[in-house]
Amino acid sequence: MSSAEQRAQGGIGDPGRVVTEVDERVDFGVFDAHRPPSADLIADCVHCGFCLPTCPTYALWGEEMDSPRGRIYLMQMGLEGEVEMDDTFVRHLDLCLGCMACVTACPSGVQYDRLIEATRPQLERNYPRGRGERLLRRLIFWLFPHPRRLWVAALLGWLYRALRLDRLAARTGLLGALPEQVRTLESLLPDVHLADLGRRLPEHVPARGGPARARVGLVTGCVQSVFFADVNAATARVLALEGCDVIVPGDQPCCGALELHSGNEEAAIARAKAMIEMFEDTEVDAVVINAAGCGSSLKEYATLLRDEPGWAGRALAFEERVRDVSELLDELGPRAERHPVRARVAYQDACHLQHAQQVRRQPRRLLADIPGVELSEIMEPEICCGSAGIYNLLHPQAAADLGRRKADHVLATEPDVVCSGNPGCLLQLQRHLHASDRDVRVLHTVQLLDASLRGDGLGRPT
């Protein structure tokens, strides 16, 4: 049985163990009967503490209930009805970034990822959030999974900067009077170029430099397609130069990552089905993604859809074709010539790449193979930068503390460039590195490789 098949059944690492997350008990404590966190998975935790040094919130506050083992204990008490689903209970669980560093660190193989992903939908269904938080979450999910709405927001952001309204808002004190979440969103706005806003990839980018080595489908993403269109363009160019026929379906749906990781299970299921249908008839060898958070969700479709009639097999077939772009390029090996890029490069591990997908060596090998690149490692690579999907909007203070911590570690390597593999990480790094007086370029890993293949150094891609 493949690892994907084991995940679809819920029992990673033990083919004979099927965890349906609905056991035979009548009482599920504070949880309802639809996929509550599994008592069997909770029992795997022996509270050894190996997870503590890798947990971002424990690193910030040193509070037991803000550590993985503390949250698992809360889940256990919730199942046993020993606590109420009150503000304190929910807050400790909400403050988890879902980075999955604890999964990597755990010597007992505790599936914290399955536990937190089972718990968050329970919170969304059974906990009455305050009016302000409900409105904020509705706004986030109204905007971010919809590229057309994001396009309008990006255009407004461009006008905001072009007309220097940002400086006016700061000078008059208006910005400081706004809610912290709004100030955070404003600070995360990337520099948008009008040419990028109008850019659409062709539906077929043919392989170059010889016969096609693979036929791949490219997931363009929501935030990625609007705010990081240059990353998508670089991804398509690199894949083509490395011998891939690249298929780019138009009007792609959102993959559902934001909803899946935030507990909006019903919406995530609907988006997963739409994504699978989009790529089923493309006859591609691999489905390629350049956003780590989205990629981890695509690789969880078999688990997400395991109870959906007629979808489990389709989800598994889709999931088994998903590759992060660094993963696929590493599998194929180099074909196109690498030109020198003279730069000291720090590599920042995106959590959903290194922990959720276990992709660590591949992007480092791609960067190290570029002539002239001096690759450096940063301290605490396992600690999240604080972006974590929508976490930096829901919990801006904790996210900012982690962002500054990550920026300090990056700057300590004295880099010219920092690379990462996720749009949220890029935005977080840009925000906190911008606050320093150091001139550090922030690029997606594939952008640096693209610069090498094109032979244009670190000039802006066209």
C-alpha positions, 0 to 999 in steps of 0.5 A, spaced: 500 500 500 502 506 498 503 512 503 498 516 499 493 510 500 495 509 507 493 517 508 487 516 505 485 511 510 487 515 516 493 511 518 500 513 516 505 508 517 500 502 519 497 499 513 492 495 517 490 501 522 484 504 519 482 511 523 475 513 521 475 519 526 468 516 528 469 511 533 463 507 536 462 511 543 456 515 543 459 521 547 464 525 544 465 530 549 465 537 546 465 535 539 460 532 534 460 525 531 462 528 524 470 526 524 472 528 531 479 527 533 481 520 534 482 517 541 487 512 538 491 518 535 491 522 541 493 516 545 500 515 541 502 522 544 507 520 550 508 527 552 516 526 551 517 534 549 521 533 543 516 537 539 517 543 544 523 546 541 520 546 534 513 549 536 513 557 534 508 558 539 511 555 545 518 558 543 514 565 543 511 564 550 513 557 553 506 556 555 504 548 555 497 549 552 501 553 546 505 547 545 503 540 541 503 536 546 499 541 550 494 542 545 493 534 544 491 534 551 486 539 550 483 535 545 483 529 549 480 533 555 475 535 550 473 528 547 472 526 555 468 532 556 472 534 561 472 541 559 468 546 555 469 549 548 470 556 551 474 562 549 480 559 553 480 552 549 479 555 542 484 560 543 489 555 545 487 551 538 487 557 534 494 559 536 497 553 532 500 555 526 499 548 523 506 548 521 507 541 522 514 542 525 512 537 531 510 532 526 517 532 523 520 532 530 516 527 534 520 520 535 513 516 536 510 518 529 504 522 532 500 524 527 498 531 530 497 534 522 491 529 522 489 531 529 489 539 528 485 538 521 480 534 525 479 539 530 479 545 527 472 544 523 469 542 530 471 549 532 468 552 526 461 548 527 460 548 534 464 554 537 460 561 536 465 566 535 464 574 536 461 578 531 468 582 529 472 575 528 466 572 524 466 578 519 474 578 518 473 571 517 468 572 512 472 577 508 478 573 508 474 567 505 470 572 500 477 575 497 483 570 497 480 564 494 477 568 488 483 571 483 478 576 480 476 579 486 484 579 488 485 582 481 481 588 483 484 588 490 491 588 487 489 594 482 486 598 488 493 596 492 497 599 486 493 605 486 494 606 493 501 606 492 502 610 486 498 616 489 502 615 495 496 614 499 500 610 504 505 615 506 499 620 507 495 615 511 502 614 515 503 621 516 496 623 518 496 618 523 490 614 520 493 608 519 495 607 526 487 608 528 485 602 524 484 595 526 491 591 527 489 586 522 488 592 517 494 595 518 498 588 517 494 587 511 497 594 508 504 592 510 503 585 507 501 589 500 507 587 495 509 591 490 504 590 484 506 591 477 501 593 472 504 589 466 503 583 471 496 584 473 495 583 465 499 577 464 496 570 463 500 564 461 498 561 455 495 554 456 500 550 452 508 552 453 512 547 449 518 543 451 525 546 449 531 544 448 529 537 445 524 532 445 519 533 451 521 529 457 514 530 461 507 533 460 505 537 466 500 541 468 501 547 472 497 550 478 497 557 478 494 558 484 489 564 487 494 569 490 500 566 486 496 568 479 495 575 481 500 578 486 506 573 484 504 572 476 512 573 475 513 567 479 508 563 475 511 565 468 518 563 471 516 556 473 513 555 466 519 557 463 524 553 467 519 547 466 519 548 459 527 549 458 528 543 462 524 539 457 517 539 460 510 540 455 507 545 460 499 545 460 496 551 464 488 550 464 484 556 464 480 559 469 483 554 475 479 554 481 482 555 488 485 549 491 481 550 498 488 550 502 486 556 506 479 553 508 482 546 509 487 549 514 482 553 517 477 548 518 472 550 513 471 543 511 465 543 506 468 549 502 475 545 502 471 539 499 467 543 494 474 546 491 478 539 491 472 536 487 473 542 482 480 542 482 480 534 480 475 535 475 479 540 472 486 536 471 483 529 470 482 530 462 489 533 461 493 527 461 499 530 464 504 526 468 504 530 474 501 536 477 506 541 478 505 547 484 509 552 486 506 554 493 508 550 499 501 551 502 497 549 496 501 543 495 500 540 501 493 541 500 493 538 494 497 532 497 491 531 502 485 530 497 485 523 498 484 524 506 479 530 505 475 526 500 475 519 503 468 519 505 465 522 499 461 517 494 465 516 488 471 521 489 476 517 494 479 513 488 479 520 483 482 524 489 488 518 490 489 518 483 490 526 482 494 526 489 499 521 487 501 526 481 502 532 485 509 535 485 512 541 488 516 544 482 523 543 486 521 536 487 519 535 480 525 538 477 530 534 482 527 528 479 528 530 472 535 532 473 538 538 469 538 539 462 538 546 460 545 550 461 546 554 468 549 561 467 553 564 473 549 568 478 554 571 483 550 571 490 550 569 497 543 566 498 539 564 504 534 559 503 528 559 508 524 553 508 517 553 507 513 549 513 508 546 508 514 544 504 519 541 509 514 539 514 508 537 511 511 535 504 518 532 507 521 536 501 528 539 504 534 537 500 531 538 493 530 546 493 537 546 496 540 542 490 537 546 485 540 552 488 547 549 489 547 547 482 547 554 480 554 556 478 556 562 483 551 561 488 554 561 495 548 557 499 547 559 506 543 556 512 539 560 517 538 558 524 532 555 526 530 553 519 524 548 523 521 555 526 515 558 522 516 565 519 509 567 522 505 567 515 501 560 515 496 562 510 491 567 514 494 566 521 498 573 520 491 576 519 488 573 524 493 573 529 498 579 527 502 580 533 504 573 534 505 573 526 509 579 527 514 576 533 515 570 528 516 574 522 522 579 526 525 573 529 526 569 522 528 576 519 533 576 524 536 569 522 536 571 515 540 577 516 545 574 520 547 570 514 549 576 510 545 574 504 544 578 497 538 574 496 533 570 500 529 564 497 523 560 499 517 556 496 511 559 498 507 566 497 505 567 504 513 566 506 515 571 501 510 576 503 512 575 510 520 576 509 519 582 504 515 585 510 520 584 515 526 585 511 524 591 509 524 594 516 531 593 516 536 597 512 539 591 508 538 590 501 536 583 500 532 581 494 526 576 496 525 571 491 521 564 489 526 559 489 524 558 481 526 565 480 533 564 481 533 558 477 530 562 472 535 567 472 540 562 471 537 559 465 536 565 462 543 568 463 540 575 465 543 575 473 538 577 477 535 582 472 527 583 473 524 577 468 520 579 463 
